[in-house]
Amino acid sequence: MLFEGRRDRQVKIRGFRIEPEGVERRIAADEGVARVSVEVEEGAEGRSLVAYVKPRPVQPRGWEQALRQRLAEALPGYMLPARIVEVDALPIGRTGKVDRSILGATRGDSRRLSPGEPAQEMGAGIMKSLWADVLELDSLPEDDSDFFELGGHSLLAIKLVDRVHKRFDCELDPDVLFRAPTPARLLSAVRIARDGRAPPDAQAAGENDKTGYSDDVLARQRRFMRGWRGQRRSPDSLVLALNPESLGPPLLWCAQDSAEVDALTERIGDDFRVYLARSSRFICEPDSPEVGILASACALELAELEPGAQWVVGGFCLGGALAVEVVNRLTAAGRSVRGLFLLEAFRHVLARQCVCHVPALLVFARDQAANPYRRYRRPEIGCRRYLPGLRRLVCIPGTHGALLERGRVDEFESLVREMLVDTSPPSTLAQDGEGLGLSSDAVAPLELEHGAARCIEVRVFNDSGRAWVAAKTPAVNLYARWRGETDEIIGWAAEPLPLPSLSPGAAAMLEVTLDPPAPGVRELEIDLVEEGVSWLSELRGESLLRLPVSVTGRDVGGAAEHGGKTEAAWLERAEAEIQLGDYANAANSYYGAIKASGRLDNRMLNDWFLALHRAERYPEAADAMDALPALLRDDACRLAAGDTFMKLDKPSRAAGVLRNRLAPEYEPERLALLCEALIRIERFDEAMTAAREMAAYCHGSEIPWMLAGGIKSRLGETEQALDDYERARRARVTPDVLVAIAEANLSLARPASAIEALESAMILNAEFARPYELLYDCLEAAGQPDSAARVVEELRKHCRYRPTIERVLDYLSFRGANIATSDRPR
């Protein structure tokens, strides 16, 4: 049997099955159309529909745009023709039907919008030629032609922005085409990005002056900010005015990226005169001297913008390091700064080891990894070493960047205003703990009984050549915490103890009262901690003191009192620790409440289990679940149980726990975990069912299609997997999606298509290493002899992030490529 193809004309375009005759009938029914034929066209970006239209006589100007608008109301987006070609007549064969072989060779005028006045500016022709090339148009588009109505989509938008960047030597955001979707408006955006310079002519276009990783930091910053919204004082400005007409106090915000611009103007634009600077992200590390260069340029602009103003300066994440340096330069120049607002930024300030004396407010998200209350009992003490004017350290609910989310405008504004009106005196500077050490004569392993306190003596000595003077506010304390069998942190073992004064060579004995954890094999870790700054063992690269411990005693549901505290006292302590994000100790407090109550209360058991899970104490969480199956009656606990088993590499148990439906708010996460578990145990049919079910809950999300594509890849159905990855791309273009598309194309021996997807991924996220590594594999598969040189060239073009550069170059070396010393970042 010989298969020759379909008898009908049904085609699959970008994952959708389409009958061209159906589209043809709808266009033919339009009042402005005399005859029409809809054909399928093959191009570099795949298949697309082309409508060859003979309009009725005496059509008004702009009839194509009106036709497209009417079609958009009647047809779904995927059925709209990518091009509408006006023809004088359709070729008719001997049978009286349209001769499609002749029609396919017809190259008509592919207009979309009514023609406008031709652009007179230099560079307009170059811009239109780029559009025609990317969109595969037969003629140049009009000035007001819409990119997306010409058949453009998100992947082509990335491709066009990259072509514009290379041709006009300017940096633009990948989403610029959503704001400037016509050639004329995009050319205006290019001019703004190029600081008002005229675009180059065809001879000079495309030259790039990036010759290395260490080009001028100010020039690099300007390139990143050229697409940002805001008023510039001059073409070279690094400070943008968002609402200069506001009567509120001036606020400089050092942002991570342009997405914060809308968030700021929406939330505090009416109450502050907001100015915007950009952090050193993708340019240099937070401890680099180049941050100081950026800060000096920003401080100079601020002084010229509003010479007598009292500034409020703030920053998010990496922007915090820049904010501190700007404040120091303003105060050194005699300018007035009312306050410093740092959002999840202290670790970057700490990396610079700089001190800032103005009133300051530190804000952290409770559920982010850098929450200092997860590592320190009194982190505000160490923060005041670098921010002596610290008014308050605030821990808010949410994850990284939560305060910039919608609906939190009042909270953001109130925190900033609180900092401005608080006049409490700053604390004294802390001392550091260099030269201090620990030892103990306790016999290991320690044998403890759960619920019975035990005291041990720890010797603290000063082996430095200078005296250690204890501060009134203790900055260096002795900490003790418990670790589990897999070295996970279980919780605090004792209250912090301040260090006494020690002369050079002297020692002192401290009595540490231990509160034993739940029964089992544990380890007691004792260390000296500079509050809010660092553990000394981390600075020295080794633990100061660790002792093995064996804890015996009954488990849950025993004594009527526990550790001298009532049930209410334990619960109050647990709630306070939850508010600070200190889940490890909250789990211990809930356990204490259970022991003190003498009963197995379902609510307390659930809270205890969820705290164990959020503290990443997975072995204990699994043991609790085995001992108390009633935990699985709660939907939140069931979801946490599935995640716990996945973290412990027990996908079969995870799949069993997640088998049944949960409340609607938990279903997307349950299905994602279930799908991952089923893939791990190679039950692919069930995993595919879970992925399809997840798609019903996650409209517009790429995750279900990525999971489905991963399943088909494991089954060797790479072509079908690629279809799913393309659906994921239509839902949301992310670097992960583009990398999956590239990997599938590489498996199908289509290196050219893979390279195109990888180039788009590099534009979306310059610090993602995987696209560069895959690019090398694609070039090698294509047989190009200069594969490594091409990858290094792409690194120079896109990436400024040193760890990514080093990782990619190490990968090339591992694959046998010769990497010159000059290729390494300086």
PyMOL commands that set and color helices and strands:
alter all, ss='L'
color gray80, all
select helices_A, chain A and resi 20-28+63-74+77-79+100-105+124-135+154-168+176-179+183-193+217-225+259-268+290-305+319-332+346-352+372-374+379-386+402-404+409-421+536-540+567-579+583-597+602-614+618-627+629-633+635-647+651-657+664-680+684-697+703-714+718-731+735-747+751-764+770-781+787-798+802-814+821-823
alter helices_A, ss='H'
color red, helices_A
select strands_A, chain A and resi 11-13+16-18+33-43+46-55+83-86+231-232+240-241+250-255+273-278+310-316+336-343+360-365+390-396+436-439+446-449+454-462+476-483+489-492+497-498+507-514+520-530+534-535+545-552
alter strands_A, ss='S'
color yellow, strands_A
deselect
rebuild
show_as cartoon
